[in-house]
Amino acid sequence: MKQSMPEMTRIPDRRRARRLVVSLTVFWLVWGLLVGAMVTGRSGAVFGVGFAAAMASMGCFYWTFLDVWRDVLQAPAWRVLLLPSVRRARLTNRLMRNLYRPSWLWSTLRATEWSPMVLAAGLLTLLVADLVLFVVMMGHSYPR
């Protein structure tokens, strides 16, 4: 069952767009804090709480993302996440490709009705900072 192209590039409403942006921001913040804690050697109980927060924020992100296409998937988001099927898996895979489309990302940032330039700069800064922390952590993990 092939979906039309406009159906595959649906833009979330304001509430869902904000939830997507906030959950992604929380994930990257927590992930950066966890990597920083691991680099400094302070990863005890902080790691467990941070890991749970990161998983919850990613769950919220994917739940919201799949909820945007509820009628296309012909199933609620919880069913797509917890009870996979081959047909829905193929369709979900096609929908996930929207996460790599700059036009969809920009439209989602605009849908929040917040400043898209500030959001894009903030999210990009978080992503770059997390990647730098990850590279630093990998340098500490493998001594020469």
N, C-alpha and C positions, 0 to 999 in steps of 0.2 A: 504494500500500500504506500505509494509514493506521495509525499506531501508537497504542496505547492511551495515555491520559494518564499513568498511573504509569510507563510505559516511558520517556516523554519527560522525566520529572523525576527520574531516577535520581541518587542521591547517591553520590559516590565513596567507596571504602574509605579507611582511615586513611593508608595509604602514598601513594595517589594524591592525596588531599586535601592532605597535607603537601607533595608535589611541586608541586601547583598553587600553593599559598601561597608556597612558597620561590621558585619561578620568577617569579611575579609581583612579589615583593619585590625580587629581584635586578634585574628589568627596571626597576622604578621607581627604584631606587637608582642604577643605571648611567645611566639616562636623565637623572636629576637632575644627576649629576656631569658628563655631557656638555653639558647646557645651561649649567651653571655654568662649565665650561671655555670654552664659546663666548662667554659674557658677559664673562669676564675676558680673553679673547684668547689663551688657552693651549690651543689645540685641535689642535696638531700630531699627533704619534704617539698621543697619548692618545685622540684621536677614533677612529682606526682600531681600536684594541684595544677601546675602549668600545662601538663600534658592533657589533663581532663578538660581544662578550659580551651585548649587548642582543638581538641576533638569535638567539643560541643560547638565551637564557632564554625568549624568546617561542616559539621552536620547541619547546622542552621543554614549555611551558605548553599549547600547542595539541595536541601529540602526546599528552600525558597526558589532556587534556580529551576528545579523540576516543577514546582508549583506554577511557574509562569506558563508552562506548556501542559497543564493538567488535561485540558480537553483534547489536545493533540495526542498525548500519551494514552488517553482513555482510561486513566487510573490516577488515584491520588498519589502524591509524592511519597508517602510512607510505603505504599505498595511497591512502587518502583524501586525504592531503596532496600526494602526488607524482603520482598518476594520477587526476585528477578525472573524474567522470562526471556526467551530468545528473541521474540519479535520486539519486545520493549527494549531489550538491550541494544539492538541495532538502531532503533529510533533514538534512544538516549545517547548513543555514541554520536549520531549525527547532530543532535542538539548541543552536545558538549563542545562541538567545534565552534560554536558561537563565542566561547570564551577566548578564542584565538583571533577573532575578527576585530580589528581596531574600530571599525564603524559601529559594531554592536556595543563594544565597551564604552565608546564615547557617548552613544545614545543612552546607555544605561546611566552614565554619570550625569548627563543632562536631565534625565527623568527624575533624579532625586530632587531637583529644583534648588540644589545648593550650587555653589560656584564650581563648574566642572574643571576649570583650570587648577583651582586649589586642591580639589579632590585628586586629580590626576597627578599633580606634583607631590602631594602627600603620600599617595599609594606607591608611586615610583620611588620616592625617597625611602619608604619602609622596605620595599623589595630590595633595593640596592644595599641598604644597611644590613639586612638579613643575609644577603649573599656574601657581603664582605665579612661579617661575623662567621659565617659558615666556612669560608676559606681560611680565616684565622684559626678556627677550631680544628680544621683538618691539618693545618701546619703544626699545631700542638699535639695532635694525636699520633703523628708519625715522625718521631725524632730522627735526626740524621746521624 
